[in-house]
C-alpha cells in the first residue's frame, strides 16, 4: 500500500457514466467481435483495476498466465487474434478472476495458486470471457444495501481515488451479481472454449469444486468474516449445482474424465516459487489486523467488517460504514493535513469540517474533524482522523457513516493505530508456493505440518491440493505447500 493524495470528481463521473447502460452488441446470443466502444470501456477501467488489485505480478508466472489466457480467449469469437486480449496476473491475495469488455482478462495469483493444472486455469479464464462474450454486464441485478449506498456515496466524495474505483468500475464487478442463468451460460461457454482449445473440459468442474472448498475453509477460519473483496466462488452462487452441470456438459461433449492429456506437471513447474497470500511490501492482513512492515504501522478493524489492501490505500467495508486508510510524506502540521484531505476529497466542493480536535493514540499525536456531507438525496458523516508518525510521515483514516453516527462503528479501529517495532516488522515474511514430491512415509499430516500457518494446516493442505477427507498420498506424487520465503 502506497498512498497518493489525488482525487478527481470529474474522473469518477466519467468512469461511471456508462454503468447500467446496454453494451454495444448486447444481444441474446454470445459472440460477435469486440467493438470500438467496448475497447474504450475496457481501456478506461484497466489502469484503475490494476491499481485496485496490487498491480501486475512481475514473477515468471506472468508470461505463462498470459499465454494460457490468450489461448482460451480466442475461442470466444470476440477476436481471432491472441494479441487483442490483454491478460493480467494480478499481485493480489484474494481469490478472484474477471474480464472486461474490450478483451481485458484478469486473474489473481492466489486463485492461480489454488489450481492444480493448466486446464483449470483455462477453465476459469474461459468462464470470465464467456460473461463478456454474452454481454452479461449490462443485465446484472443488484441488492440495494447500505453497504452499496455508502460505497457510492464515498466514491462520489473521493473521485477517482481507491474507493471511487471500488464504487465505480469495480462496483459492477463485485457489488452487482450475475444472475443464476448468466452464471450457467458462462459455465457452458467456458467449457465449450475448453473443448475448442483442446483442454480437459472436466477441469471446470474440478476447479468449481476447489473454489467451493476454499470458500468453506475461509468461512471456517474467519468465523464467517471473509477477508477483502468477495471471493470468486462466493460471487458465483450454488457451486455444488454448477459442479454437477459442468460434469454433465463435459460428458455430453464426448469427453471422458482423464481422457485428454492433463497439464498438471507443467502447471506445477510454472507456479513453483510464486508468492502466495499477502505481499509484505504492500502490507499484510492477519485476521482483523493490518500490518505494514515497511511503514512500521498496524491497526485492527471491527469484527464483521472486511478489508481490502490496494496499491494506494486500505479499504474497510461493512454494513454500517466504510473507511479508507492512506497517507505518506507531508510537511504540513497535523491539523493542516486534515484540511488537505478534506479539500482533496471535496474536489470542486467545499466541505465545512468545523474545528479540528487534537489528541493522541498509542503515543501518536492525532487530529480529527467531522463533516456532514450531502451525497445525492442523502447525507453522510465524513470523518478524517490523522496520525503523526514522525519524520514527516502522516497517515489518516477517512470514514463514512450514516448522518448522525460520526465515527460510528470505527471507534476501536481508530484507536488501534500503533507503531510496529523493528522486531515485529522483521518477523513478517512472505509466503510462497513450494512444489514437492511425496516420499515414501510422507502423509497428509506430516506434509501439512510444514505449511506456514499456525492453524488449520491439514485443512489448508487438502484444499490447496484438491484432496478430499478420504484421500491419501502416494510416493512420487507432486503436491503444493505454502512455506515462508526470504
DOKOL-539785 format. One line per 2 residues: number of its first residue (from 1); their letters; for each residue y negated, x, z of C-alpha. Coordinates in steps of 0.05 Angstrom, whole numbers, always signed. Layout:
<pts>
NUM	A	Y:X:Z ~ ...
</pts>
This chain:
<pts>
1	XX	+0:+0:+0 ~ -66:+29:-23
3	XX	-125:-18:-17 ~ -182:-27:-66
5	XX	-242:-68:-44 ~ -255:-101:-111
7	XX	-254:-176:-126 ~ -277:-219:-184
9	XX	-281:-295:-183 ~ -292:-295:-259
11	XX	-228:-256:-270 ~ -190:-305:-225
13	XX	-215:-365:-264 ~ -196:-332:-329
15	XX	-127:-313:-303 ~ -111:-383:-280
17	XX	-145:-425:-334 ~ -80:-433:-373
19	XX	-39:-455:-313 ~ -4:-521:-327
21	XX	-24:-524:-400 ~ +30:-531:-453
23	XX	+51:-465:-483 ~ +49:-456:-558
25	XX	+115:-477:-588 ~ +139:-511:-525
27	XX	+187:-558:-558 ~ +252:-584:-530
29	XX	+295:-532:-566 ~ +294:-459:-545
31	XX	+276:-404:-593 ~ +220:-390:-642
33	XX	+181:-327:-649 ~ +131:-303:-598
35	XX	+63:-330:-615 ~ -2:-291:-611
37	XX	-26:-336:-555 ~ +37:-321:-515
39	XX	+27:-247:-526 ~ -43:-253:-498
41	XX	-19:-292:-437 ~ +34:-240:-422
43	XX	-13:-182:-433 ~ -64:-212:-386
45	XX	-15:-223:-329 ~ +24:-158:-339
47	XX	-21:-109:-301 ~ -31:-159:-244
49	XX	+44:-167:-234 ~ +56:-93:-236
51	XX	+4:-85:-182 ~ +33:-141:-140
53	XX	+103:-112:-143 ~ +92:-39:-128
55	XX	+83:-16:-200 ~ +139:+10:-244
57	XX	+194:+52:-213 ~ +189:+122:-241
59	XX	+261:+144:-229 ~ +310:+160:-285
61	XX	+338:+89:-277 ~ +277:+60:-312
63	XX	+296:+81:-382 ~ +366:+53:-371
65	XX	+340:-14:-349 ~ +291:-17:-407
67	XX	+347:-4:-456 ~ +392:-59:-428
69	XX	+335:-108:-423 ~ +313:-99:-494
71	XX	+384:-104:-519 ~ +394:-172:-487
73	XX	+324:-198:-501 ~ +331:-194:-577
75	XX	+388:-244:-573 ~ +337:-298:-554
77	XX	+305:-308:-622 ~ +237:-291:-594
79	XX	+237:-227:-635 ~ +287:-185:-673
81	XX	+251:-120:-654 ~ +271:-90:-587
83	XX	+203:-56:-581 ~ +170:-124:-580
85	XX	+196:-132:-508 ~ +162:-96:-451
87	XX	+216:-87:-397 ~ +194:-62:-328
89	XX	+236:-37:-270 ~ +192:-54:-210
91	XX	+185:-10:-149 ~ +196:-69:-103
93	XX	+244:-81:-44 ~ +252:-156:-58
95	XX	+309:-185:-99 ~ +274:-214:-159
97	XX	+271:-219:-234 ~ +225:-258:-281
99	XX	+197:-258:-351 ~ +131:-278:-381
101	XX	+111:-307:-449 ~ +97:-251:-498
103	XX	+161:-212:-486 ~ +149:-185:-416
105	XX	+212:-178:-374 ~ +214:-154:-301
107	XX	+268:-136:-251 ~ +261:-104:-182
109	XX	+300:-42:-164 ~ +330:-77:-103
111	XX	+360:-131:-147 ~ +389:-78:-193
113	XX	+418:-44:-132 ~ +456:-108:-114
115	XX	+491:-108:-182 ~ +558:-76:-198
117	XX	+557:-69:-274 ~ +512:-66:-334
119	XX	+539:-134:-354 ~ +509:-164:-290
121	XX	+443:-131:-304 ~ +442:-161:-374
123	XX	+461:-229:-346 ~ +400:-233:-300
125	XX	+353:-209:-354 ~ +383:-257:-404
127	XX	+374:-315:-356 ~ +300:-299:-347
129	XX	+288:-290:-421 ~ +323:-357:-430
131	XX	+268:-390:-389 ~ +216:-360:-436
133	XX	+254:-378:-499 ~ +259:-450:-475
135	XX	+185:-451:-457 ~ +201:-476:-387
137	XX	+137:-450:-354 ~ +96:-509:-378
139	XX	+143:-560:-348 ~ +155:-535:-277
141	XX	+144:-580:-218 ~ +114:-562:-151
143	XX	+112:-587:-80 ~ +42:-595:-52
145	XX	+49:-557:+14 ~ -5:-529:+59
147	XX	+21:-460:+41 ~ +5:-473:-32
149	XX	-63:-503:-17 ~ -82:-444:+25
151	XX	-56:-395:-27 ~ -100:-426:-79
153	XX	-159:-430:-30 ~ -153:-358:-12
155	XX	-143:-339:-85 ~ -209:-373:-102
157	XX	-243:-333:-47 ~ -213:-266:-65
159	XX	-220:-269:-141 ~ -174:-220:-177
161	XX	-151:-186:-112 ~ -79:-187:-90
163	XX	-79:-258:-61 ~ -113:-284:-123
165	XX	-56:-253:-164 ~ -7:-289:-118
167	XX	-44:-355:-123 ~ -58:-348:-198
169	XX	-8:-320:-247 ~ +44:-303:-194
171	XX	+40:-373:-165 ~ +71:-400:-228
173	XX	+129:-354:-216 ~ +142:-366:-142
175	XX	+108:-428:-113 ~ +130:-471:-171
177	XX	+204:-482:-181 ~ +243:-494:-244
179	XX	+280:-559:-247 ~ +355:-561:-239
181	XX	+363:-576:-313 ~ +318:-518:-332
183	XX	+359:-471:-289 ~ +423:-495:-322
185	XX	+394:-487:-391 ~ +371:-416:-375
187	XX	+441:-401:-349 ~ +471:-427:-413
189	XX	+423:-388:-457 ~ +434:-325:-417
191	XX	+510:-330:-425 ~ +501:-342:-500
193	XX	+460:-278:-503 ~ +515:-241:-466
195	XX	+565:-262:-520 ~ +517:-241:-574
197	XX	+504:-172:-544 ~ +579:-160:-531
199	XX	+572:-163:-455 ~ +622:-196:-409
201	XX	+600:-269:-403 ~ +635:-276:-336
203	XX	+584:-226:-307 ~ +534:-283:-300
205	XX	+580:-319:-251 ~ +594:-254:-214
207	XX	+520:-240:-206 ~ +504:-310:-183
209	XX	+559:-304:-130 ~ +529:-238:-105
211	XX	+460:-268:-103 ~ +485:-327:-62
213	XX	+520:-279:-14 ~ +457:-236:-7
215	XX	+414:-296:+7 ~ +462:-320:+62
217	XX	+462:-250:+92 ~ +386:-245:+90
219	XX	+381:-311:+128 ~ +433:-287:+178
221	XX	+397:-221:+191 ~ +328:-251:+195
223	XX	+346:-314:+233 ~ +322:-355:+173
225	XX	+256:-317:+166 ~ +265:-289:+97
227	XX	+221:-229:+82 ~ +169:-223:+28
229	XX	+169:-268:-33 ~ +227:-317:-43
231	XX	+289:-280:-66 ~ +312:-291:-138
233	XX	+372:-331:-113 ~ +332:-376:-67
235	XX	+285:-398:-123 ~ +345:-416:-165
237	XX	+380:-475:-130 ~ +453:-492:-120
239	XX	+485:-424:-131 ~ +556:-448:-119
241	XX	+550:-502:-172 ~ +518:-452:-220
243	XX	+575:-402:-209 ~ +626:-455:-229
245	XX	+586:-477:-290 ~ +576:-405:-312
247	XX	+651:-391:-309 ~ +666:-454:-346
249	XX	+618:-436:-402 ~ +645:-366:-408
251	XX	+716:-393:-414 ~ +694:-446:-464
253	XX	+666:-390:-508 ~ +735:-359:-514
255	XX	+728:-303:-464 ~ +779:-285:-411
257	XX	+759:-253:-345 ~ +761:-178:-353
259	XX	+780:-182:-427 ~ +718:-145:-450
261	XX	+705:-72:-432 ~ +666:-73:-367
263	XX	+608:-26:-355 ~ +616:-12:-281
265	XX	+624:+64:-283 ~ +565:+75:-330
267	XX	+523:+29:-288 ~ +541:+63:-222
269	XX	+526:+131:-253 ~ +457:+105:-274
271	XX	+436:+77:-207 ~ +464:+133:-163
273	XX	+406:+160:-121 ~ +358:+102:-135
275	XX	+310:+82:-79 ~ +332:+20:-40
277	XX	+292:-24:+6 ~ +221:-2:+23
279	XX	+184:+57:-8 ~ +154:+93:+53
281	XX	+94:+115:+12 ~ +77:+41:+6
283	XX	+95:+25:+78 ~ +159:-5:+105
285	XX	+177:-73:+134 ~ +224:-73:+193
287	XX	+237:-144:+215 ~ +169:-174:+230
289	XX	+134:-106:+235 ~ +98:-68:+180
291	XX	+94:+8:+188 ~ +57:+57:+143
293	XX	+75:+130:+157 ~ +21:+159:+112
295	XX	-34:+116:+141 ~ -4:+122:+211
297	XX	-11:+48:+229 ~ +32:-12:+245
299	XX	+27:-87:+261 ~ +73:-146:+271
301	XX	+67:-216:+240 ~ +82:-283:+275
303	XX	+153:-310:+276 ~ +166:-357:+218
305	XX	+117:-321:+172 ~ +135:-278:+112
307	XX	+106:-212:+90 ~ +97:-181:+21
309	XX	+77:-109:+13 ~ +38:-99:-52
311	XX	+9:-36:-81 ~ -60:-50:-52
313	XX	-50:-99:+5 ~ +0:-133:+50
315	XX	+2:-209:+43 ~ +25:-252:+101
317	XX	+43:-324:+87 ~ +63:-383:+130
319	XX	+57:-458:+137 ~ -8:-456:+175
321	XX	-46:-399:+143 ~ -47:-336:+102
323	XX	-72:-266:+112 ~ -85:-202:+75
325	XX	-86:-132:+105 ~ -120:-74:+70
327	XX	-171:-20:+78 ~ -188:+52:+63
329	XX	-244:+102:+70 ~ -313:+75:+87
331	XX	-376:+110:+114 ~ -405:+44:+139
333	XX	-407:+22:+211 ~ -352:-26:+231
335	XX	-400:-85:+233 ~ -428:-68:+164
337	XX	-357:-61:+138 ~ -342:-133:+159
339	XX	-402:-155:+118 ~ -379:-115:+58
341	XX	-312:-150:+60 ~ -345:-219:+63
343	XX	-391:-200:+5 ~ -333:-175:-36
345	XX	-293:-238:-21 ~ -351:-284:-38
347	XX	-369:-252:-104 ~ -426:-294:-131
349	XX	-422:-339:-69 ~ -459:-322:-5
351	XX	-415:-331:+56 ~ -450:-344:+122
353	XX	-406:-310:+173 ~ -455:-311:+232
355	XX	-451:-258:+287 ~ -402:-200:+285
357	XX	-364:-194:+351 ~ -345:-124:+376
359	XX	-283:-107:+417 ~ -222:-62:+419
361	XX	-148:-69:+406 ~ -97:-17:+429
363	XX	-153:+35:+435 ~ -181:+19:+366
365	XX	-254:-6:+360 ~ -256:-74:+326
367	XX	-306:-121:+295 ~ -294:-194:+277
369	XX	-331:-252:+245 ~ -310:-322:+221
371	XX	-340:-365:+166 ~ -328:-438:+147
373	XX	-318:-438:+71 ~ -313:-497:+23
375	XX	-256:-490:-26 ~ -255:-547:-76
377	XX	-255:-612:-36 ~ -231:-580:+29
379	XX	-255:-529:+79 ~ -221:-468:+109
381	XX	-237:-417:+163 ~ -241:-346:+137
383	XX	-240:-290:+189 ~ -248:-216:+177
385	XX	-222:-171:+233 ~ -236:-97:+222
387	XX	-207:-36:+257 ~ -235:+35:+260
389	XX	-180:+89:+257 ~ -230:+146:+256
391	XX	-248:+198:+204 ~ -278:+144:+161
393	XX	-213:+103:+157 ~ -225:+29:+166
395	XX	-175:-27:+156 ~ -181:-102:+162
397	XX	-144:-169:+163 ~ -173:-226:+122
399	XX	-143:-291:+150 ~ -149:-361:+123
401	XX	-131:-424:+163 ~ -149:-498:+163
403	XX	-220:-513:+182 ~ -229:-512:+258
405	XX	-170:-466:+272 ~ -207:-400:+270
407	XX	-154:-346:+272 ~ -102:-400:+284
409	XX	-31:-371:+290 ~ -54:-300:+277
411	XX	-78:-280:+346 ~ -17:-239:+364
413	XX	-17:-206:+296 ~ -90:-186:+301
415	XX	-76:-157:+370 ~ -15:-118:+347
417	XX	-50:-68:+302 ~ -40:+2:+330
419	XX	-31:+75:+311 ~ +36:+106:+294
421	XX	+49:+172:+330 ~ +67:+233:+289
423	XX	+140:+228:+312 ~ +143:+154:+296
425	XX	+116:+167:+226 ~ +163:+225:+214
427	XX	+223:+181:+234 ~ +211:+134:+175
429	XX	+255:+157:+118 ~ +272:+126:+51
431	XX	+339:+93:+37 ~ +375:+109:-27
433	XX	+438:+86:-63 ~ +496:+135:-57
435	XX	+557:+122:-102 ~ +620:+149:-70
437	XX	+694:+149:-88 ~ +742:+118:-38
439	XX	+790:+169:-10 ~ +859:+157:+20
441	XX	+850:+129:+90 ~ +780:+102:+78
443	XX	+769:+30:+99 ~ +713:-20:+93
445	XX	+697:-7:+166 ~ +696:+69:+160
447	XX	+652:+70:+98 ~ +606:+15:+125
449	XX	+593:+58:+187 ~ +556:+107:+141
451	XX	+506:+54:+120 ~ +433:+69:+140
453	XX	+425:+7:+183 ~ +431:-9:+256
455	XX	+462:-78:+246 ~ +508:-118:+201
457	XX	+534:-55:+168 ~ +601:-83:+145
459	XX	+568:-148:+120 ~ +516:-108:+81
461	XX	+570:-63:+51 ~ +612:-122:+29
463	XX	+554:-159:-4 ~ +529:-95:-37
465	XX	+597:-83:-69 ~ +616:-156:-82
467	XX	+674:-153:-33 ~ +698:-217:-2
469	XX	+720:-220:+71 ~ +793:-211:+49
471	XX	+782:-154:+0 ~ +806:-84:+17
473	XX	+793:-16:-16 ~ +838:+28:-58
475	XX	+836:+103:-65 ~ +797:+123:-127
477	XX	+753:+61:-126 ~ +678:+74:-130
479	XX	+631:+38:-83 ~ +558:+39:-64
481	XX	+530:+60:+3 ~ +458:+56:+27
483	XX	+441:+122:+62 ~ +379:+158:+85
485	XX	+346:+203:+33 ~ +299:+261:+41
</pts>
